[in-house]
Amino acid sequence: MEHNQHPQPGSDRDQQIWLMAKRRVGFKNHLAVYLVVNALLWGIWLFTSKDNKMWPLYTTLGWGVGLAMHFASVYIFPKEDSVEREYEKLMRNKK
């Protein structure tokens, strides 16, 4: 099996679990990059800055907002739940 291919799902539920796992891994990779890059930026500021302007704060906060939204979309409001709710709503209205 290749790295980017998912296993052959036995059901739609298997497919949903695969997609959920893929999104969670994507978030964890995003978090790791965020932590490494921001640590480097803060280190550069700490060792080279002669003034009190904390310029890495802008990157940390701005990117942090995006990271928080990514977290929410993966763990708090996953698409699968939204799709299921909408499907159930449409089925109720159809009757």
BELWOLIN-V422642 format. One record per helix or strand of 3 or more residues. SS is the DSSP state (A for helix, B for strand). FROM is the first residue (numbers start at 1). TO is the last residue. If there is no record, write none. Layout:
ss=SS from=FROM to=TO
ss=SS from=FROM to=TO
This chain:
ss=A from=12 to=48
ss=A from=56 to=76
ss=A from=79 to=94
